[in-house]
Each structure stands twice: as structure tokens, then as C-alpha cells.
Amino acid sequence: MKLFKILTITALGLSLASCVSKKQFDALNLNYKQCVEDAGERMRQIQDLKGENSSLKGQNDLLLGQNNALKSSLDACLSNAGKGSANIDKLVGEINASNAYIKQLISGKSRNDSLNIALSNKLKRSLDNVADQDVDVKVLKGVVLISLSDKMLYQVGKYDIQPAAADVLAKVAKVINDYDTYSVLIEGNTDNTPLNSANAPRDNWDLSALRATAVAKVLQNQFGVNPNRITAGGRSEYNPKTTNASVSGRSENRRTEIIIMPKLDEFMKLMDIAPVKK
């Protein structure tokens, strides 16, 4: 509109040029040029402002998007707050259960250690005059393992108990009878030297089983061990303690083991068993 006015004035100026002096004409012409330059500057300013407005609008849209994203994240956090609290409670519960289990293990270990020491001391007092090479005694988690060499118990290839072994078996029976709620497992073991006989024992299976039952019968008949507590069996040559390649190794593998252990429910209490997770 302003430009139109300027052009109109210019036209009037030209039409009046013939009516004005040259000095006045020059002044009007200069004013016209200044008006044209001002109009061009104003147009450039308008374009710059339009560009800035477009840029600001883009920035505003970006900030609006970021704001919406932050709002969504906040809503999600607030929504999950209850779940997070539940997870923390669950974690605290698991930690407490673990702490209780650790205390249980410590208490159980103390109980096991006390039981093992008591059993070991009693066995050592009972068997203190028996040759070490003939008897090996171990106590682990309340289970007593007494390993008796075959040369003390039997003649070569035989299963009848020698009279000299009665004194040792009497002391073992005393321990068994003192712990009258414990079960007794008797296992016969041989080396890998084959037996080929038409009469019993015909092979190492027969020999190991007959030796174990012979010990069981002596403990029952001569020393009053309740047979309901006894289990006897043979393992032949298939449970060696060491190699059968040497004379000493074969001698060590020929043995009868007496295992004195709690009944199943008592034994489970002595074992390190983790609590069942719900």
C-alpha cells in the first residue's frame, strides 16, 4: 500500500515536472529513490523475519516433542513405582532367607563337628590298640567308616572269620550298640585277582558277599547287634581304593568296610541342604 502511494506521488511528480522548477524536480526525484530503497530494505526485513519465525516454529515443535516424551517417561515411572516396590520387597525377602540359611548352616556345621568329634574320640578310645595298617577309621558328617583289612579277618581266599579278629569286632560292636539308632552297612571288597572254583566262593562276587555276611553274623550272634539294623553285601573288585597293579595296592583293596550312619531322616538333618524356594 505504501509502495502504491509512492508510485502515485512519483507519477504526479512527473506530470507536474513541467509545472515545477528544476530544483524542486531534483528534490522530488531524490525522495523517490530513497523511498524505493526503503521499500526494498523493508521487504528484506520481512523475508528475514519469516525465516526466523519458521526456525522458531521448528524449535518449538522439537521442544514440544521432547516434553511429551518426558511426560510419557514420568507416567511410566509412576506406573512402575508399585512394581518396583514389590520387587524390592521380594529381594529383601530373599536376602533374609539367605541370611537365615547361612545361620542354619553355621549351626548345623557346629552340630556336625561336635558329633564327629564325639564319634572320633569314642572310636579312637575303643580301637586304640589295633594296628593302624589293619584298621582305618574315618568320620564325616556323622557317618563312621571303619575299614578292616582282609589279612586280619580272613585267610587267603576264605571268608570264615579268624579268631584273632574277634577282639577288634567286639570293640566295633560296642560302638555300634552305643549308637543304637544308627544303621550298619557292611561291604565286602576284593582285588582283581580272579577266582575260578567249582565250590563257594566261585568268584570275587561270591567272596566279597560271603565275607560281608560273615562279619554281620559275628556282630549279631556273638556281640548282640540287632540284625534289623544290618545290611550286608559284596562289591567284588569294582570298588577299589587304589590300583591293583602292585602287591600293596591289591592288599589295600581287599577289605571289609563297616559303615555306621544315622537313619535317613536323621542323616538328612546332617546334610547341607538348601531351603526350597517357593
DAWOQUI-V639630 format. One record per backbone hydrogen bond with DSSP energy under -0.5 kcal/mol. CO is the residue of the C=O (numbers start at 1). NH is the residue of the N-H. Records with the same first field share a line. If there is no record, write none. Layout:
CO=NH / NH
//
This chain:
1=5
2=6
3=7
4=8
5=9
6=10
7=11
8=12
9=13
10=14
11=15
12=16
14=17 / 18
16=19 / 20
17=20
21=25
22=26
23=27
24=28
25=29
26=30
27=31
28=32
29=33
30=34
31=35
32=36
33=37
34=38
35=39
36=40
37=41
38=42
39=43
40=44
41=45
42=46
43=47
44=48
45=49
46=50
47=51
48=52
49=53
50=54
51=55
52=56
53=57
54=58
55=59
56=60
57=61
58=62
59=63
60=64
61=65
62=66
63=67
64=68
65=69
66=70
67=71
68=72
69=73
70=74
71=75
72=76
73=77
74=78
75=79
76=80
77=81
80=84
81=85
82=86
83=87
84=88
85=89
86=90
87=91
88=92
89=93
90=94
91=95
92=96
93=97
94=98
95=99
96=100
97=101
98=102
99=103
100=104
101=105
102=106
103=107
104=108
105=109
106=110
107=111
108=112
109=113
110=114
111=115
112=116
113=117
114=118
115=119
116=120
117=121
118=122
119=123
120=124
121=125
122=126
123=127
127=130
131=134 / 135
134=149
136=147
138=145
140=143
143=140
144=146 / 260
145=138 / 147
146=148 / 258
147=136
148=256
149=153
150=154
153=162
155=158
162=165
163=166
165=169
166=170
167=171
168=172
169=173
170=174
171=175
172=176
173=177
174=178
175=179
177=180
178=180
179=182
183=261
184=231
185=187 / 259
186=233
187=257
188=235
189=255
192=194
202=197
203=207
204=208
205=209
206=210
207=211
208=212
209=213
210=214
211=215
212=216
213=217
214=218
215=219
216=220
217=221
218=222 / 223
219=225
220=224
226=229
227=230
229=184
231=186
233=188
235=238
236=190
246=250
247=251
248=252
249=253
250=254
253=255
254=150
255=189
256=148
257=187 / 259
258=146 / 260
259=185 / 261
260=144
261=183
263=267
264=268
265=269
266=270
267=270 / 271
271=273
//
